[in-house]
Amino acid sequence: MPITDEAGLREILELDRVAVVGCSTTPGKDAHEIPKYLIEQGYDVVPVNPFADEIFGREAYDSLAGVPGEIDIVDVFRPSEEVSGIVDEVLDRDDIGVVWLQLGIHDDDAVERAEAAGLRVVQDRCMKPTHQQLLG
């Protein structure tokens, strides 16, 4: 079951390094504004976007496989039909503990696979208002 309780969400939000899959270069889009907010809150945001060289002055990576160092949270801003492939990328690494699917994004089968592999999952929930509610 995806994490929905305040204590579990708070524990996740206390992690530091967030790889944002689908991070956008376009101001005004949620996939740009929410990672920007996370940076402003002190998170180490790593943009993952194969069509950008950098976002927020940070190097953008083509895929999770290319991101150096450990990742605490993978925050997904891609359509629900892409979640399964993203979870495959997550499972190819051994350093990711959380998959966070943004508001409107869900894939129950992919969530089950991630949880079976020991990952914590948040589904269909936005990090920004959750952060503001619990830690803001």
N, CA, C and O atoms as CSV, one atom per row, in Angstrom:
chain,resi,resn,atom,element,x,y,z
A,1,MET,N,N,0.843,-1.202,0.000
A,1,MET,CA,C,0.000,0.000,0.000
A,1,MET,C,C,0.882,1.257,0.000
A,1,MET,O,O,1.822,1.360,0.787
A,2,PRO,N,N,0.573,2.200,-0.879
A,2,PRO,CA,C,1.316,3.461,-0.857
A,2,PRO,C,C,1.190,4.144,0.503
A,2,PRO,O,O,0.200,3.975,1.214
A,3,ILE,N,N,2.203,4.907,0.839
A,3,ILE,CA,C,2.237,5.597,2.126
A,3,ILE,C,C,1.322,6.811,2.074
A,3,ILE,O,O,1.403,7.637,1.165
A,4,THR,N,N,0.444,6.897,3.079
A,4,THR,CA,C,-0.486,8.022,3.162
A,4,THR,C,C,-0.504,8.655,4.554
A,4,THR,O,O,-1.028,9.757,4.717
A,5,ASP,N,N,0.058,7.979,5.558
A,5,ASP,CA,C,-0.006,8.501,6.925
A,5,ASP,C,C,1.021,9.613,7.124
A,5,ASP,O,O,2.078,9.616,6.494
A,6,GLU,N,N,0.697,10.556,8.006
A,6,GLU,CA,C,1.554,11.714,8.239
A,6,GLU,C,C,2.954,11.332,8.680
A,6,GLU,O,O,3.927,11.919,8.209
A,7,ALA,N,N,3.077,10.364,9.572
A,7,ALA,CA,C,4.400,9.981,10.066
A,7,ALA,C,C,5.262,9.425,8.932
A,7,ALA,O,O,6.440,9.765,8.824
A,8,GLY,N,N,4.687,8.583,8.097
A,8,GLY,CA,C,5.433,8.016,6.982
A,8,GLY,C,C,5.824,9.071,5.965
A,8,GLY,O,O,6.945,9.063,5.456
A,9,LEU,N,N,4.905,9.979,5.665
A,9,LEU,CA,C,5.197,11.061,4.719
A,9,LEU,C,C,6.257,12.000,5.268
A,9,LEU,O,O,7.150,12.430,4.537
A,10,ARG,N,N,6.162,12.320,6.547
A,10,ARG,CA,C,7.142,13.211,7.180
A,10,ARG,C,C,8.541,12.583,7.119
A,10,ARG,O,O,9.522,13.270,6.836
A,11,GLU,N,N,8.624,11.299,7.381
A,11,GLU,CA,C,9.909,10.593,7.333
A,11,GLU,C,C,10.516,10.687,5.925
A,11,GLU,O,O,11.716,10.915,5.779
A,12,ILE,N,N,9.695,10.512,4.912
A,12,ILE,CA,C,10.171,10.614,3.530
A,12,ILE,C,C,10.624,12.036,3.225
A,12,ILE,O,O,11.672,12.238,2.613
A,13,LEU,N,N,9.842,13.018,3.648
A,13,LEU,CA,C,10.164,14.417,3.364
A,13,LEU,C,C,11.421,14.888,4.083
A,13,LEU,O,O,11.963,15.940,3.745
A,14,GLU,N,N,11.888,14.139,5.057
A,14,GLU,CA,C,13.128,14.493,5.750
A,14,GLU,C,C,14.367,13.982,5.024
A,14,GLU,O,O,15.491,14.264,5.439
A,15,LEU,N,N,14.165,13.223,3.934
A,15,LEU,CA,C,15.288,12.791,3.104
A,15,LEU,C,C,15.781,13.990,2.289
A,15,LEU,O,O,15.141,15.042,2.291
A,16,ASP,N,N,16.913,13.840,1.591
A,16,ASP,CA,C,17.564,15.008,1.011
A,16,ASP,C,C,17.624,15.046,-0.516
A,16,ASP,O,O,17.276,16.061,-1.120
A,17,ARG,N,N,18.054,13.972,-1.138
A,17,ARG,CA,C,18.370,14.017,-2.577
A,17,ARG,C,C,17.196,13.480,-3.396
A,17,ARG,O,O,16.792,12.326,-3.251
A,18,VAL,N,N,16.659,14.346,-4.260
A,18,VAL,CA,C,15.466,14.027,-5.030
A,18,VAL,C,C,15.789,14.089,-6.516
A,18,VAL,O,O,16.128,15.155,-7.031
A,19,ALA,N,N,15.688,12.962,-7.207
A,19,ALA,CA,C,15.810,12.942,-8.660
A,19,ALA,C,C,14.413,13.160,-9.231
A,19,ALA,O,O,13.500,12.382,-8.956
A,20,VAL,N,N,14.247,14.208,-10.019
A,20,VAL,CA,C,12.941,14.561,-10.570
A,20,VAL,C,C,12.869,14.113,-12.027
A,20,VAL,O,O,13.436,14.752,-12.914
A,21,VAL,N,N,12.167,13.010,-12.260
A,21,VAL,CA,C,12.021,12.464,-13.611
A,21,VAL,C,C,10.909,13.234,-14.319
A,21,VAL,O,O,9.759,13.245,-13.880
A,22,GLY,N,N,11.286,13.883,-15.432
A,22,GLY,CA,C,10.334,14.714,-16.150
A,22,GLY,C,C,10.406,16.164,-15.728
A,22,GLY,O,O,9.498,16.942,-16.021
A,23,CYS,N,N,11.484,16.542,-15.036
A,23,CYS,CA,C,11.685,17.929,-14.630
A,23,CYS,C,C,11.645,18.812,-15.875
A,23,CYS,O,O,12.283,18.498,-16.880
A,24,SER,N,N,10.907,19.901,-15.813
A,24,SER,CA,C,10.685,20.752,-16.984
A,24,SER,C,C,11.543,22.012,-16.949
A,24,SER,O,O,11.856,22.543,-15.883
A,25,THR,N,N,11.913,22.471,-18.133
A,25,THR,CA,C,12.637,23.734,-18.273
A,25,THR,C,C,11.680,24.919,-18.357
A,25,THR,O,O,12.120,26.068,-18.375
A,26,THR,N,N,10.379,24.652,-18.407
A,26,THR,CA,C,9.383,25.691,-18.661
A,26,THR,C,C,8.771,26.248,-17.369
A,26,THR,O,O,7.993,25.565,-16.703
A,27,PRO,N,N,9.128,27.498,-17.017
A,27,PRO,CA,C,8.513,28.114,-15.839
A,27,PRO,C,C,6.988,28.111,-15.975
A,27,PRO,O,O,6.443,28.300,-17.063
A,28,GLY,N,N,6.320,27.893,-14.849
A,28,GLY,CA,C,4.866,27.850,-14.837
A,28,GLY,C,C,4.317,26.439,-14.856
A,28,GLY,O,O,3.209,26.202,-14.374
A,29,LYS,N,N,5.073,25.491,-15.407
A,29,LYS,CA,C,4.622,24.099,-15.390
A,29,LYS,C,C,4.905,23.500,-14.008
A,29,LYS,O,O,5.918,23.814,-13.383
A,30,ASP,N,N,4.005,22.639,-13.543
A,30,ASP,CA,C,4.212,21.996,-12.244
A,30,ASP,C,C,5.559,21.281,-12.180
A,30,ASP,O,O,6.225,21.294,-11.145
A,31,ALA,N,N,5.954,20.663,-13.282
A,31,ALA,CA,C,7.214,19.903,-13.316
A,31,ALA,C,C,8.433,20.821,-13.267
A,31,ALA,O,O,9.564,20.337,-13.216
A,32,HIS,N,N,8.222,22.129,-13.282
A,32,HIS,CA,C,9.290,23.111,-13.082
A,32,HIS,C,C,9.149,23.771,-11.713
A,32,HIS,O,O,10.115,23.890,-10.960
A,33,GLU,N,N,7.933,24.194,-11.411
A,33,GLU,CA,C,7.697,24.965,-10.185
A,33,GLU,C,C,7.872,24.140,-8.910
A,33,GLU,O,O,8.381,24.652,-7.913
A,34,ILE,N,N,7.462,22.884,-8.928
A,34,ILE,CA,C,7.576,22.064,-7.714
A,34,ILE,C,C,9.027,21.714,-7.418
A,34,ILE,O,O,9.441,21.830,-6.265
A,35,PRO,N,N,9.832,21.286,-8.410
A,35,PRO,CA,C,11.258,21.082,-8.117
A,35,PRO,C,C,11.942,22.380,-7.666
A,35,PRO,O,O,12.817,22.349,-6.800
A,36,LYS,N,N,11.549,23.512,-8.247
A,36,LYS,CA,C,12.109,24.808,-7.830
A,36,LYS,C,C,11.790,25.056,-6.352
A,36,LYS,O,O,12.657,25.482,-5.588
A,37,TYR,N,N,10.549,24.789,-5.957
A,37,TYR,CA,C,10.151,24.922,-4.554
A,37,TYR,C,C,11.006,24.009,-3.663
A,37,TYR,O,O,11.458,24.416,-2.593
A,38,LEU,N,N,11.219,22.766,-4.124
A,38,LEU,CA,C,12.011,21.825,-3.327
A,38,LEU,C,C,13.434,22.335,-3.133
A,38,LEU,O,O,13.996,22.202,-2.046
A,39,ILE,N,N,14.024,22.919,-4.177
A,39,ILE,CA,C,15.362,23.508,-4.057
A,39,ILE,C,C,15.338,24.629,-3.022
A,39,ILE,O,O,16.228,24.723,-2.177
A,40,GLU,N,N,14.323,25.467,-3.094
A,40,GLU,CA,C,14.197,26.585,-2.142
A,40,GLU,C,C,14.057,26.091,-0.704
A,40,GLU,O,O,14.397,26.811,0.235
A,41,GLN,N,N,13.559,24.866,-0.528
A,41,GLN,CA,C,13.399,24.283,0.806
A,41,GLN,C,C,14.648,23.532,1.257
A,41,GLN,O,O,14.671,22.963,2.349
A,42,GLY,N,N,15.696,23.528,0.413
A,42,GLY,CA,C,16.969,22.918,0.804
A,42,GLY,C,C,17.210,21.523,0.272
A,42,GLY,O,O,18.220,20.906,0.612
A,43,TYR,N,N,16.307,21.004,-0.557
A,43,TYR,CA,C,16.519,19.671,-1.129
A,43,TYR,C,C,17.584,19.732,-2.224
A,43,TYR,O,O,17.725,20.742,-2.912
A,44,ASP,N,N,18.319,18.654,-2.372
A,44,ASP,CA,C,19.287,18.500,-3.454
A,44,ASP,C,C,18.539,17.869,-4.624
A,44,ASP,O,O,18.419,16.647,-4.712
A,45,VAL,N,N,18.038,18.718,-5.524
A,45,VAL,CA,C,17.225,18.258,-6.644
A,45,VAL,C,C,18.116,17.952,-7.846
A,45,VAL,O,O,18.955,18.762,-8.241
A,46,VAL,N,N,17.913,16.762,-8.417
A,46,VAL,CA,C,18.646,16.335,-9.608
A,46,VAL,C,C,17.640,16.214,-10.752
A,46,VAL,O,O,16.792,15.321,-10.729
A,47,PRO,N,N,17.719,17.107,-11.764
A,47,PRO,CA,C,16.785,17.015,-12.883
A,47,PRO,C,C,17.089,15.817,-13.787
A,47,PRO,O,O,18.245,15.561,-14.124
A,48,VAL,N,N,16.048,15.096,-14.173
A,48,VAL,CA,C,16.167,14.005,-15.144
A,48,VAL,C,C,15.250,14.351,-16.311
A,48,VAL,O,O,14.025,14.283,-16.210
A,49,ASN,N,N,15.885,14.725,-17.426
A,49,ASN,CA,C,15.154,15.138,-18.625
A,49,ASN,C,C,16.097,14.986,-19.812
A,49,ASN,O,O,17.064,15.739,-19.922
A,50,PRO,N,N,15.839,14.029,-20.703
A,50,PRO,CA,C,16.753,13.781,-21.825
A,50,PRO,C,C,16.791,14.907,-22.857
A,50,PRO,O,O,17.628,14.882,-23.759
A,51,PHE,N,N,15.901,15.892,-22.739
A,51,PHE,CA,C,15.849,16.981,-23.710
A,51,PHE,C,C,16.457,18.279,-23.185
A,51,PHE,O,O,16.374,19.315,-23.845
A,52,ALA,N,N,17.070,18.228,-21.997
A,52,ALA,CA,C,17.672,19.426,-21.410
A,52,ALA,C,C,19.107,19.126,-20.982
A,52,ALA,O,O,19.424,18.016,-20.555
A,53,ASP,N,N,19.963,20.131,-21.106
A,53,ASP,CA,C,21.342,20.002,-20.621
A,53,ASP,C,C,21.435,20.388,-19.157
A,53,ASP,O,O,22.165,19.773,-18.380
A,54,GLU,N,N,20.676,21.424,-18.793
A,54,GLU,CA,C,20.635,21.825,-17.389
A,54,GLU,C,C,19.311,22.498,-17.083
A,54,GLU,O,O,18.667,23.088,-17.951
A,55,ILE,N,N,18.927,22.392,-15.826
A,55,ILE,CA,C,17.715,23.033,-15.315
A,55,ILE,C,C,18.070,23.573,-13.941
A,55,ILE,O,O,18.699,22.875,-13.147
A,56,PHE,N,N,17.679,24.794,-13.652
A,56,PHE,CA,C,18.011,25.461,-12.376
A,56,PHE,C,C,19.524,25.566,-12.185
A,56,PHE,O,O,19.998,25.601,-11.050
A,57,GLY,N,N,20.291,25.616,-13.286
A,57,GLY,CA,C,21.747,25.675,-13.183
A,57,GLY,C,C,22.372,24.365,-12.755
A,57,GLY,O,O,23.554,24.321,-12.416
A,58,ARG,N,N,21.595,23.303,-12.766
A,58,ARG,CA,C,22.073,21.967,-12.385
A,58,ARG,C,C,22.069,21.077,-13.617
A,58,ARG,O,O,21.180,21.181,-14.463
A,59,GLU,N,N,23.064,20.200,-13.717
A,59,GLU,CA,C,23.122,19.281,-14.847
A,59,GLU,C,C,21.882,18.402,-14.872
A,59,GLU,O,O,21.471,17.855,-13.849
A,60,ALA,N,N,21.289,18.272,-16.062
A,60,ALA,CA,C,20.142,17.381,-16.249
A,60,ALA,C,C,20.642,16.076,-16.857
A,60,ALA,O,O,21.488,16.083,-17.751
A,61,TYR,N,N,20.120,14.976,-16.375
A,61,TYR,CA,C,20.539,13.651,-16.829
A,61,TYR,C,C,19.473,13.039,-17.721
A,61,TYR,O,O,18.282,13.308,-17.567
A,62,ASP,N,N,19.923,12.207,-18.663
A,62,ASP,CA,C,19.001,11.574,-19.611
A,62,ASP,C,C,18.106,10.540,-18.955
A,62,ASP,O,O,16.970,10.338,-19.385
A,63,SER,N,N,18.611,9.876,-17.907
A,63,SER,CA,C,17.861,8.806,-17.248
A,63,SER,C,C,18.378,8.655,-15.827
A,63,SER,O,O,19.404,9.232,-15.465
A,64,LEU,N,N,17.667,7.881,-15.029
A,64,LEU,CA,C,18.119,7.607,-13.661
A,64,LEU,C,C,19.458,6.892,-13.661
A,64,LEU,O,O,20.272,7.095,-12.760
A,65,ALA,N,N,19.693,6.057,-14.664
A,65,ALA,CA,C,20.948,5.309,-14.741
A,65,ALA,C,C,22.153,6.242,-14.814
A,65,ALA,O,O,23.236,5.883,-14.352
A,66,GLY,N,N,21.982,7.428,-15.385
A,66,GLY,CA,C,23.092,8.358,-15.544
A,66,GLY,C,C,23.364,9.234,-14.341
A,66,GLY,O,O,24.382,9.925,-14.306
A,67,VAL,N,N,22.482,9.224,-13.351
A,67,VAL,CA,C,22.638,10.092,-12.183
A,67,VAL,C,C,23.718,9.522,-11.267
A,67,VAL,O,O,23.582,8.402,-10.774
A,68,PRO,N,N,24.792,10.286,-11.033
A,68,PRO,CA,C,25.840,9.798,-10.133
A,68,PRO,C,C,25.419,9.945,-8.668
A,68,PRO,O,O,24.587,10.786,-8.329
A,69,GLY,N,N,25.997,9.130,-7.826
A,69,GLY,CA,C,25.723,9.225,-6.402
A,69,GLY,C,C,24.381,8.625,-6.027
A,69,GLY,O,O,23.616,8.155,-6.869
A,70,GLU,N,N,24.128,8.660,-4.735
A,70,GLU,CA,C,22.897,8.060,-4.220
A,70,GLU,C,C,21.698,8.973,-4.445
A,70,GLU,O,O,21.820,10.197,-4.487
A,71,ILE,N,N,20.552,8.350,-4.585
A,71,ILE,CA,C,19.281,9.053,-4.726
A,71,ILE,C,C,18.380,8.578,-3.590
A,71,ILE,O,O,18.236,7.376,-3.365
A,72,ASP,N,N,17.774,9.526,-2.875
A,72,ASP,CA,C,16.848,9.155,-1.800
A,72,ASP,C,C,15.432,8.938,-2.328
A,72,ASP,O,O,14.774,7.951,-2.000
A,73,ILE,N,N,14.973,9.893,-3.163
A,73,ILE,CA,C,13.597,9.886,-3.661
A,73,ILE,C,C,13.623,10.078,-5.167
A,73,ILE,O,O,14.369,10.915,-5.676
A,74,VAL,N,N,12.817,9.310,-5.880
A,74,VAL,CA,C,12.565,9.567,-7.296
A,74,VAL,C,C,11.165,10.152,-7.374
A,74,VAL,O,O,10.176,9.486,-7.065
A,75,ASP,N,N,11.099,11.419,-7.796
A,75,ASP,CA,C,9.838,12.147,-7.912
A,75,ASP,C,C,9.447,12.146,-9.389
A,75,ASP,O,O,10.184,12.659,-10.230
A,76,VAL,N,N,8.292,11.573,-9.698
A,76,VAL,CA,C,7.907,11.320,-11.089
A,76,VAL,C,C,6.869,12.320,-11.595
A,76,VAL,O,O,5.773,12.440,-11.047
A,77,PHE,N,N,7.246,13.034,-12.656
A,77,PHE,CA,C,6.361,13.947,-13.377
A,77,PHE,C,C,6.195,13.469,-14.815
A,77,PHE,O,O,6.392,14.247,-15.749
A,78,ARG,N,N,5.845,12.241,-15.002
A,78,ARG,CA,C,5.629,11.664,-16.332
A,78,ARG,C,C,4.250,11.011,-16.334
A,78,ARG,O,O,3.706,10.713,-15.270
A,79,PRO,N,N,3.677,10.784,-17.523
A,79,PRO,CA,C,2.350,10.161,-17.574
A,79,PRO,C,C,2.335,8.776,-16.924
A,79,PRO,O,O,3.348,8.077,-16.884
A,80,SER,N,N,1.177,8.405,-16.423
A,80,SER,CA,C,1.021,7.127,-15.724
A,80,SER,C,C,1.532,5.952,-16.546
A,80,SER,O,O,2.100,5.013,-15.987
A,81,GLU,N,N,1.338,5.986,-17.877
A,81,GLU,CA,C,1.764,4.852,-18.707
A,81,GLU,C,C,3.290,4.698,-18.760
A,81,GLU,O,O,3.784,3.669,-19.221
A,82,GLU,N,N,4.041,5.705,-18.297
A,82,GLU,CA,C,5.503,5.592,-18.265
A,82,GLU,C,C,6.038,5.114,-16.916
A,82,GLU,O,O,7.231,4.842,-16.784
A,83,VAL,N,N,5.174,5.013,-15.928
A,83,VAL,CA,C,5.609,4.676,-14.570
A,83,VAL,C,C,6.283,3.303,-14.516
A,83,VAL,O,O,7.295,3.151,-13.832
A,84,SER,N,N,5.760,2.322,-15.201
A,84,SER,CA,C,6.324,0.977,-15.155
A,84,SER,C,C,7.796,0.983,-15.587
A,84,SER,O,O,8.636,0.362,-14.936
A,85,GLY,N,N,8.106,1.678,-16.674
A,85,GLY,CA,C,9.485,1.768,-17.137
A,85,GLY,C,C,10.377,2.520,-16.165
A,85,GLY,O,O,11.543,2.169,-15.985
A,86,ILE,N,N,9.828,3.558,-15.536
A,86,ILE,CA,C,10.596,4.311,-14.542
A,86,ILE,C,C,10.887,3.432,-13.334
A,86,ILE,O,O,11.999,3.453,-12.805
A,87,VAL,N,N,9.901,2.662,-12.895
A,87,VAL,CA,C,10.125,1.734,-11.775
A,87,VAL,C,C,11.195,0.710,-12.158
A,87,VAL,O,O,12.016,0.340,-11.319
A,88,ASP,N,N,11.198,0.249,-13.405
A,88,ASP,CA,C,12.268,-0.660,-13.852
A,88,ASP,C,C,13.629,-0.002,-13.666
A,88,ASP,O,O,14.565,-0.641,-13.185
A,89,GLU,N,N,13.748,1.281,-14.045
A,89,GLU,CA,C,15.014,2.001,-13.871
A,89,GLU,C,C,15.387,2.106,-12.392
A,89,GLU,O,O,16.549,1.943,-12.022
A,90,VAL,N,N,14.389,2.378,-11.557
A,90,VAL,CA,C,14.629,2.465,-10.118
A,90,VAL,C,C,15.155,1.131,-9.593
A,90,VAL,O,O,16.113,1.088,-8.822
A,91,LEU,N,N,14.514,0.042,-10.022
A,91,LEU,CA,C,14.896,-1.281,-9.526
A,91,LEU,C,C,16.269,-1.727,-10.035
A,91,LEU,O,O,16.887,-2.623,-9.459
A,92,ASP,N,N,16.747,-1.096,-11.124
A,92,ASP,CA,C,18.092,-1.391,-11.621
A,92,ASP,C,C,19.173,-0.791,-10.737
A,92,ASP,O,O,20.341,-1.164,-10.842
A,93,ARG,N,N,18.789,0.138,-9.866
A,93,ARG,CA,C,19.731,0.753,-8.923
A,93,ARG,C,C,19.473,0.147,-7.544
A,93,ARG,O,O,18.408,-0.416,-7.292
A,94,ASP,N,N,20.448,0.269,-6.667
A,94,ASP,CA,C,20.246,-0.276,-5.315
A,94,ASP,C,C,20.311,0.808,-4.246
A,94,ASP,O,O,20.458,0.508,-3.062
A,95,ASP,N,N,20.202,2.062,-4.660
A,95,ASP,CA,C,20.364,3.162,-3.709
A,95,ASP,C,C,19.115,4.028,-3.545
A,95,ASP,O,O,19.151,5.039,-2.843
A,96,ILE,N,N,18.029,3.645,-4.178
A,96,ILE,CA,C,16.805,4.452,-4.117
A,96,ILE,C,C,15.842,3.819,-3.122
A,96,ILE,O,O,15.588,2.615,-3.164
A,97,GLY,N,N,15.308,4.651,-2.224
A,97,GLY,CA,C,14.416,4.120,-1.205
A,97,GLY,C,C,12.953,4.460,-1.396
A,97,GLY,O,O,12.076,3.800,-0.839
A,98,VAL,N,N,12.683,5.519,-2.207
A,98,VAL,CA,C,11.314,6.014,-2.320
A,98,VAL,C,C,10.998,6.364,-3.776
A,98,VAL,O,O,11.811,6.972,-4.473
A,99,VAL,N,N,9.815,5.974,-4.215
A,99,VAL,CA,C,9.257,6.435,-5.491
A,99,VAL,C,C,8.042,7.276,-5.149
A,99,VAL,O,O,7.116,6.810,-4.484
A,100,TRP,N,N,8.052,8.529,-5.613
A,100,TRP,CA,C,6.946,9.450,-5.344
A,100,TRP,C,C,6.292,9.779,-6.674
A,100,TRP,O,O,6.917,10.395,-7.538
A,101,LEU,N,N,5.039,9.374,-6.846
A,101,LEU,CA,C,4.279,9.659,-8.058
A,101,LEU,C,C,3.405,10.877,-7.803
A,101,LEU,O,O,2.551,10.864,-6.916
A,102,GLN,N,N,3.622,11.923,-8.579
A,102,GLN,CA,C,2.928,13.183,-8.368
A,102,GLN,C,C,1.414,13.052,-8.581
A,102,GLN,O,O,0.925,12.037,-9.078
A,103,LEU,N,N,0.714,14.073,-8.205
A,103,LEU,CA,C,-0.748,14.122,-8.285
A,103,LEU,C,C,-1.221,13.759,-9.693
A,103,LEU,O,O,-0.748,14.321,-10.680
A,104,GLY,N,N,-2.155,12.819,-9.772
A,104,GLY,CA,C,-2.704,12.383,-11.044
A,104,GLY,C,C,-1.926,11.258,-11.704
A,104,GLY,O,O,-2.322,10.775,-12.764
A,105,ILE,N,N,-0.834,10.836,-11.098
A,105,ILE,CA,C,0.007,9.784,-11.678
A,105,ILE,C,C,-0.131,8.530,-10.826
A,105,ILE,O,O,0.081,8.563,-9.614
A,106,HIS,N,N,-0.491,7.415,-11.479
A,106,HIS,CA,C,-0.647,6.171,-10.730
A,106,HIS,C,C,-0.487,4.967,-11.644
A,106,HIS,O,O,-0.818,5.010,-12.828
A,107,ASP,N,N,0.022,3.912,-11.072
A,107,ASP,CA,C,0.168,2.622,-11.761
A,107,ASP,C,C,0.262,1.572,-10.665
A,107,ASP,O,O,1.336,1.328,-10.116
A,108,ASP,N,N,-0.869,0.953,-10.352
A,108,ASP,CA,C,-0.927,0.021,-9.231
A,108,ASP,C,C,0.033,-1.159,-9.392
A,108,ASP,O,O,0.642,-1.596,-8.415
A,109,ASP,N,N,0.173,-1.675,-10.607
A,109,ASP,CA,C,1.081,-2.811,-10.825
A,109,ASP,C,C,2.527,-2.407,-10.566
A,109,ASP,O,O,3.269,-3.148,-9.921
A,110,ALA,N,N,2.937,-1.238,-11.062
A,110,ALA,CA,C,4.305,-0.767,-10.842
A,110,ALA,C,C,4.547,-0.495,-9.356
A,110,ALA,O,O,5.623,-0.778,-8.830
A,111,VAL,N,N,3.530,0.057,-8.691
A,111,VAL,CA,C,3.637,0.311,-7.255
A,111,VAL,C,C,3.855,-1.012,-6.510
A,111,VAL,O,O,4.710,-1.099,-5.629
A,112,GLU,N,N,3.084,-2.029,-6.867
A,112,GLU,CA,C,3.240,-3.340,-6.221
A,112,GLU,C,C,4.645,-3.894,-6.429
A,112,GLU,O,O,5.233,-4.444,-5.498
A,113,ARG,N,N,5.193,-3.757,-7.643
A,113,ARG,CA,C,6.548,-4.250,-7.913
A,113,ARG,C,C,7.577,-3.494,-7.084
A,113,ARG,O,O,8.502,-4.092,-6.535
A,114,ALA,N,N,7.414,-2.188,-6.996
A,114,ALA,CA,C,8.354,-1.383,-6.208
A,114,ALA,C,C,8.281,-1.758,-4.732
A,114,ALA,O,O,9.310,-1.911,-4.074
A,115,GLU,N,N,7.077,-1.903,-4.218
A,115,GLU,CA,C,6.920,-2.261,-2.807
A,115,GLU,C,C,7.449,-3.664,-2.534
A,115,GLU,O,O,8.036,-3.907,-1.480
A,116,ALA,N,N,7.249,-4.582,-3.462
A,116,ALA,CA,C,7.761,-5.946,-3.297
A,116,ALA,C,C,9.283,-5.954,-3.233
A,116,ALA,O,O,9.879,-6.848,-2.632
A,117,ALA,N,N,9.911,-4.952,-3.857
A,117,ALA,CA,C,11.377,-4.839,-3.837
A,117,ALA,C,C,11.863,-4.072,-2.609
A,117,ALA,O,O,13.061,-3.835,-2.459
A,118,GLY,N,N,10.938,-3.685,-1.731
A,118,GLY,CA,C,11.325,-3.023,-0.488
A,118,GLY,C,C,11.307,-1.505,-0.532
A,118,GLY,O,O,11.757,-0.857,0.413
A,119,LEU,N,N,10.799,-0.930,-1.605
A,119,LEU,CA,C,10.745,0.519,-1.714
A,119,LEU,C,C,9.481,1.072,-1.068
A,119,LEU,O,O,8.446,0.407,-1.031
A,120,ARG,N,N,9.579,2.281,-0.567
A,120,ARG,CA,C,8.398,3.000,-0.111
A,120,ARG,C,C,7.855,3.775,-1.305
A,120,ARG,O,O,8.623,4.292,-2.116
A,121,VAL,N,N,6.539,3.854,-1.411
A,121,VAL,CA,C,5.906,4.514,-2.553
A,121,VAL,C,C,4.831,5.475,-2.057
A,121,VAL,O,O,4.049,5.163,-1.158
A,122,VAL,N,N,4.821,6.656,-2.675
A,122,VAL,CA,C,3.739,7.618,-2.498
A,122,VAL,C,C,3.127,7.766,-3.882
A,122,VAL,O,O,3.849,7.939,-4.864
A,123,GLN,N,N,1.807,7.698,-3.970
A,123,GLN,CA,C,1.144,7.711,-5.271
A,123,GLN,C,C,0.048,8.781,-5.300
A,123,GLN,O,O,-0.698,8.953,-4.336
A,124,ASP,N,N,-0.032,9.502,-6.439
A,124,ASP,CA,C,-1.113,10.448,-6.678
A,124,ASP,C,C,-1.149,11.547,-5.611
A,124,ASP,O,O,-2.207,11.880,-5.077
A,125,ARG,N,N,0.040,12.106,-5.312
A,125,ARG,CA,C,0.133,13.131,-4.263
A,125,ARG,C,C,1.269,14.094,-4.625
A,125,ARG,O,O,2.332,13.655,-5.064
A,126,CYS,N,N,1.058,15.368,-4.450
A,126,CYS,CA,C,2.073,16.370,-4.779
A,126,CYS,C,C,2.987,16.632,-3.588
A,126,CYS,O,O,2.524,16.780,-2.456
A,127,MET,N,N,4.297,16.688,-3.856
A,127,MET,CA,C,5.270,16.915,-2.784
A,127,MET,C,C,5.144,18.302,-2.156
A,127,MET,O,O,5.302,18.445,-0.944
A,128,LYS,N,N,4.864,19.323,-2.964
A,128,LYS,CA,C,4.862,20.694,-2.437
A,128,LYS,C,C,3.807,20.900,-1.350
A,128,LYS,O,O,4.177,21.270,-0.236
A,129,PRO,N,N,2.512,20.682,-1.611
A,129,PRO,CA,C,1.543,20.891,-0.534
A,129,PRO,C,C,1.727,19.910,0.626
A,129,PRO,O,O,1.423,20.238,1.773
A,130,THR,N,N,2.224,18.712,0.330
A,130,THR,CA,C,2.481,17.754,1.403
A,130,THR,C,C,3.591,18.294,2.300
A,130,THR,O,O,3.496,18.211,3.524
A,131,HIS,N,N,4.646,18.849,1.695
A,131,HIS,CA,C,5.738,19.452,2.448
A,131,HIS,C,C,5.219,20.651,3.252
A,131,HIS,O,O,5.524,20.797,4.436
A,132,GLN,N,N,4.433,21.503,2.593
A,132,GLN,CA,C,3.904,22.696,3.281
A,132,GLN,C,C,3.036,22.306,4.468
A,132,GLN,O,O,3.090,22.948,5.517
A,133,GLN,N,N,2.240,21.264,4.307
A,133,GLN,CA,C,1.338,20.825,5.370
A,133,GLN,C,C,2.101,20.223,6.542
A,133,GLN,O,O,1.789,20.504,7.699
A,134,LEU,N,N,3.109,19.388,6.244
A,134,LEU,CA,C,3.768,18.626,7.298
A,134,LEU,C,C,5.043,19.261,7.845
A,134,LEU,O,O,5.364,19.075,9.018
A,135,LEU,N,N,5.766,19.997,7.028
A,135,LEU,CA,C,7.049,20.538,7.466
A,135,LEU,C,C,7.158,22.051,7.296
A,135,LEU,O,O,8.121,22.661,7.760
A,136,GLY,N,N,6.169,22.660,6.631
A,136,GLY,CA,C,6.252,24.088,6.277
A,136,GLY,C,C,6.034,25.040,7.401
A,136,GLY,O,O,6.084,26.254,7.201
